[in-house]
Amino acid sequence: MGADAHAGGDAGAAPSGPDRDPGLQPERTRLAWRRTTLSGTVAAVLAGKTALHGGATPATVVTTALCCALWLAFLAIAHDRIRTLASANRPRALTPPYATAAALCTVALAVCGALLVL
C-alpha cells in the first residue's frame, strides 16, 4: 500500500497522532467528573449539617470528618483528571490505582452519608 492510498482520504482509516479531533467525549467526561464531585460536595455538606443539628455525638463527628476527608481525596483525583482531559490533545488513560481510589471514595462517601441519615 503506497502513500497514495493514505492521501486519498480513506474513510476507514483511523486518525492517528496529534491531528486527532477530540470531539465531545472529553467534554462529557469532564462534566461527569464535575457532577460526581458536586454530588460528593452535597453529601459532605449534608453530613456537616446533620452533625451540627442532630446533636454532635462522637460517632457523628467521626463520620462527618471521614466524609470530608473522602470528599477532599475525591476532589484531588477529579481535579487532576479534569486538568489532564483539558490540557492534552490525546489525554492519558486513567490508571487503575486512580480509578480504584475514585470508586472507593465515592462508595465510602455514600455509605458514610447513609450512616448519618440512619
Secondary structure, DSSP 8 states (H G I E B T S, - for coil): --HHHHHTT-TT----GGG---TTHHHHHHHHHHHHHHHHHHHHHHHHHHHHHS---HHHHHHHHHHHHHHHHHHHHHHHHHHHHHH-SS-----HHHHHHHHHHHHHHHHHHHHHH-
